């Protein structure tokens, strides 16, 4: 027989619990992002009218509570007519109100946050062994942590020590993250209304630090381009060359992935 406590003691169980809480939050965010409140309310009314004929409306109150509008309207740039011009960033929502409608147990959320902060639940150190690539190695956990923190907004508001620990580990060199299915979030906008989170992130968003990160990424891209041109010369990548130089090739691929990922995510940040 399994309990929540026993699952947290198992490596795979820990990851599954964290993923379950994250997916629940991601579904709520995507619902608010893709189906704004007025559309959801009209869909509920249509569903009610359709099901009323069969008297199958026993869960309508719960459905209404979950899907009713948060009174946050999407900006005009996210309308279907402007979809091709729409940046991938999610716009700031009232996640506190949305996530509080069906809250999770506080102890469970705290344990998930603690696990994501302290552990590498996917054991990605072998894929990105360099300390310089730590934020990329932990990027999936960072996006999970961003979502899960909305279930416990007191951490975002009133625990500067915890938020400083989170920022130092996950966001010391990045502030735009991928959430789910191409949706990204700019933490400089998302955490603006949370005092503890904003104070922790302000050190990363200082102008001189942003310039330093931009210059470092540009240099890394230039280095990667030079290495790729050398490796992709006709006749170089033979079977014997790949086997003899696999470590150098893998390191080149890691650097390329890190450089391109940072540039793609931060190309439309408010701190560009």
N, C-alpha and C positions, 0 to 999 in steps of 0.2 A: 504494500500500500504506500502510495506516494503522498507527500505533503509539500506545501510550498517551500518549507525550510529544507526538506530533503532534496528537492530539485535544485535549489541553489548550491548544494554541495556537489552536484554532478556537473561536469563541464558542459555536456550537451544540454542538460536540463536548464542550466543558467542561460545559455544562448536562446533556448526556445522561449523561456519566460520573457526575456528582454525583447525578443522579436514579436511576441504576441502583444505586449503593451504598446510597442512602437507601431505595429500595424493598425491597432485600434485608433491610436492618435492620428496616424497618417490618413486613414479613411475619413476621419472627421475633417481634417484639413482639406483633403481633396474634395469632399462633399461641399464644403463652404467655398472652395475656389472654383469648382466647375459648375455647381448648381447653387447660385445665389439664393438668399432667403425667399424672396417673392416667388421664384420659380418652384422651390420646394413646397411652399404652402399651396400653390395652385395644383401641384401634382398630388398632394395629400387630399385636397378637396375632390379631385377627379377620382382618386382611388376610393374615397369614402362613398361617393355617389355610385360608383360601379359596384362595390361590394355590398352596399346596403340592400341590394336586391336579394342577396343570398344570406343576409344577416351575419356575414362573416367579418365583423369589425371589432372583435374582442381586444385587439392590440392597438386600436386606433389612438388611444390616449398616450401610450408610450411612444408611438410613432410621431405623434404631434409634438410631444415634448422634445424628442431628439432633433426633429427637422425644422422646428419653427425658426423664423428669421432672427438673426442676432442684431439686426438694424445696422449692419455694416455693409454699405453698398460698394461693389467693385468699381475701381476707377474706369473712366471711359475707354482707356486703352485696352481693357480686357474684354470688351464686347466682341462678338463674333465678327462684326464688320471690320474691326481693326486687328483681327487675329494674327495676320501676317506681320504686323508691326509690334506685336505684344512681346515684351521681354519675358523671359522664363521665370523671373522672380515672382514669388507669391507676394501679394500685397498684405500689409499688416491687418490682422483680423482681431476680433475679440475672443481669442482662444480661451481665456479664463472662463467666460460665460459658456462657451461651447463645450469645453471639456468637463465643466462642473455639472452638466445636466445628468450624466450618468457616471459619477466619479468612481475611481478605483480605490480600494483600501489604501490608506495612507502608508501603512507599514510595507505593503507590497511595492508601492511606488518608490519609497525610500530605499528599499533593498535593490530595486532595479537600478536606480540612480547610482547607488554605491557600487554596484557591480560594474556598471559601465565606466565609472570614473577610475576604479582601481584595477580592473582586469582587462586583459586582451582576450575577449571571449572567442575570437575567431583564430587566434594564434597565427597572426600574419607576419611574425618576425622573420620567418624564413623567406617570405616573398619580398620584404623590404627590410633587409638587415641594417642598413645605414641609419644612424641616428638623425641624419638630415632629412630622412624621408618618413619620420615618425607620424607627422600629421596626415600623410597619404595612407600610411599603414592603418591608422585608426580612423580614417575618414568615414567608414560605414558606422562605426560606433558613435562618431561625432554627430552624424545626422540623426541617429536613434536618440541620442541624449537630448538634442535640441527639441525633439517632439515630446519625449517623456517628461521633460521639465515643465511643460505646460500643465501636467497633472498635479504638480506641486509648485504653484507659482510663488509660494513664500520663499523658496530658494532663490528665485530670480529677483525678488524684491528685497529681501531682508537678510540674506546670508552672504555678505561680501567675501568672506574667507572661502566658502565652498565655491563660489563663482570664480574667484581668482585661481583656485586649483584647477577648475574645469578649463578656463581660458588658457592657462599656462600649459596644460597638457594637450589640448585639442585645437585651440585657435590662436596659438602664439604667432603663426605666420599666415593665417588665412581667416577670412570672415564671411565668405560666401560659400554655402554648402549645398550639396545636392540632397533633396529630401526623398523623392520617390518619383519614378516615371518621368524624368526630365524636369520636374519642378524644383526650383532652387530657392534659397532664402538668403537675403542680405542681412546679416546680424546687426550691422550698424543701424538698420531701420527697424528690424524686428524687436530688438532689445532696448530701443530708445525709451520706452515707457517703464522699464524695470530698473530701479536705481542701482541695485547691487550688480546686476548683469552689465549695465551700461558703464559703471565705474570700472569693472574688471576689463572690459573690452576697450576702454579709452586708451590704454597704454599701447594696444596694437594699432589703433587708428590714428596715432600721432603722425603728422605730416612727414616728418623725417623717416619714420619707420616704414610708412607706405612707400615712399620713394626708394628706400633701401631694398625693400622686397621686390619692387618693380624692376629695379636695375639688376638685382641678383637673378631674377627670372629671365630677363632679356639676355644676360650673359650665358645662363645655362642653355637657353634655346640656341644661341650661336654656337656653343660648344657641341651640343647634340647634332646640329646641322653639319658641322665639320666632320664629326665622327661618322655620321651616316653617309656622307659623300665618300669617305674613305672606304667604308665597308661595302657600299653598294657599287663600287667600281666593277666593271665586267671581269669575271674570272676570279674574284677574290673569295666569295662565299662558296668555296668547295666543301665537300663533306669533311675532309681532313682538317681544313681550316676551322670550321665550326666546332668540331670536336676538341681541337687543341686550344681554342680561344673562347670556349663557352662562357667562362666566368666574365671575361671582358665584354662579350656580347650581351650577356644578361644585365650587367651593370649599365651598359649603354641604353638598353631598353627601359630599365627602371628610370634612369634620368630623363629619357624622352617622355615617358608616361607622366612623371611628376611635373615636368616643365609645361607640357601641353595642358594637363589638367588644371594647373593653377591659372594659366592664361585664359582658358575657356571660361572658367568660373568667374574670374574677376574682371572680365572685359567690360562689363556693364555695371560695375559697382558704383555706388554713390560717392565713393572716395577715389574715383579714377582721376 
